[in-house]
């Protein structure tokens, strides 16, 4: 049985952001509102679309000057005035995105080992809020499909 916690943040320039936290096996998961709904839509996507994406070897990658990088974390740190790296020597986590056919992030989740949850609530919110603004381009995107959902995972490993 997983324990779920929700925290919300209000910012003057952004809508209220809901972050749901729960344990899944040996991992802690922090996801944006709607992640479960889009995951369901992704799983229920027409089998023909899924097969076409797979046969085409479709992949998503960050557009230029965008995405999951050291500069991204420096931006988060400077905006939140917190030390996202704290005293940890290693940081390992992944960020799962659910995308639409235009490469826009619809929802995302941070997944990290339970024993390495060292980010504060505002740092998690900052990472997820920034991640939701990331844009992707597709490689081998089939032209025969106009609407689809796609998932991509990026892992972050930092040795300080």
N, C-alpha and C positions, 0 to 999 in steps of 0.2 A: 504494500500500500504506500503510495507516494504522498508526501505532504506538499501542498501547493500554497505558495504565498504570492500575493499580488501587491506591488507598490506602484504608485502613480506619481508623476511629476508634472507640474505646470510651469511653463515658461512663457514669457510675454510674447515671444515671436513664434512659438510652436503650439500645436494642439496638445491636449493632455495625452501623455504616453503611458500605457499600461505595460508593465513587465511582470510576467508570471515566472515564478521560480519553483522548481521541484527537483527531487532526486530521482534518478533513473539508473538503477544498478550502482556502479561505482562513480557515476558522474553527477554533477550538478548542472541543471539546464535552466537558462534564463531566456525566455522567448517573448517576442513582441505580441501584443494583442492580435489575434487573428491567425497566428501561426498554425494552430490546430485545424482551423477551418480551411486554410489554403493547403495544408498537408492532405486533408481529406479530398479536396478538389483535385489535387495532383494525383492521388491514388485512384480516384474514380475517373480520371481522364480517359477518353476513348482509347481503346487498345490499338486502333489503327494509328492514332497520333503517336502513342508511345513507341510502337514498332517503327514508324517512319523516322522519329527522332533517333532511335537506337541504330537503325540501319544506315542513317546518314552520318553517324558518328558526330552528332551535334555536341558542341562544347560551348561553355560560356566563359569569357574572360573579361577582366576589368577593362573599361575604356581607358584611354590615355589620361594621365594626371588624376586618377581616381582609384579608390580602392583601399585594400587592406595592406598597410605598409607602416614602416617606422615613422614616416612623416604624418600619417593618419593618427597614430598614437600620440605624437608630439602635439598635434593640434588638439586632441582631446584633453591632454594634460594641461595645455596652456589655457584652454577655455574653462576648465573645471578647477584650475588652481590646486590640483591634487597630484600626488606622485603616483601615477598608475603602475609604476614598476616597484614601488616601495623597496623593501630590503630583500626581496626574493632574488635568488640567483638564477632561477630558470622559470620561464613562463611558457606553459603549453596549453593551448585551447583551440577549438575550432569554431568557425562561424558558418552556420548553415543559412543560405539564402533560398527563398522561393521567388522565382522570377516569372514575369509574363513574357509574351512573345516579343516585346519591344526591349527587353533587357532591364526592365525596372524592377527593383526589389519591392515585393508585396509584403513580405514578412521575413524575419530572421531570428536566429537563436544562437546564443553562446553556449558551448558545451565544454566543461572542464572537469578534471578529476576533483572529487569532493574535497580531498585533502589539500588542494591547491586553490581554493576559493579565497582570494586575497583582495579582490576588487571591492570597493565600497558600492553601495546602492547607486550613488550618483555617477560613479565611474562606469558601472554596467549600463546604466541608462544612457550615458554619453556615447559609449561604444555602439549600442544598438541604434540610437537615434542617428548617429553619423552613418552607420552601415545601411540604414534605410534610404539614405540619399545616394548610395553608390549606383553607378550605371554600368551595364555590361553590354558587350557585343557578342554575337554568336559566330562561331566558326562552323561551317557546313550546315547552316540553317536551311531546312527544306523550304522551297518556295511554294510548295503545294499546301502548306498549313498556314492559316491566317491567325488562329487563336490557340494558344497552348500555355501550359504551366511547365516550368523547368526548375530543377533544384541543382545547386552547386554548393560545394563545401570548400572552404579555405582553412588551412591549419596555420596557426601562428606558433612558432617556437623561437624563443629568444634566450640566449645564454648571456647573462650579464657578467 
